[in-house]
């Protein structure tokens, strides 16, 4: 078992993509977002361990 100590600022939650129908216009809305740089750095740190 390997213990890793990381200092995190908040929860590590991210939605790469979200899609929904607008409630009044019925338009389909699709939003995509890349991982924040901070998340990428944490993941890279974990991969090196």
Buried (B, 14 or more C-beta within 10 A) or exposed (E): EEEEEEEEEEEEEEEEEEEEEEEEEEEEEEEEEEEEEEEEEBEEEEEEE
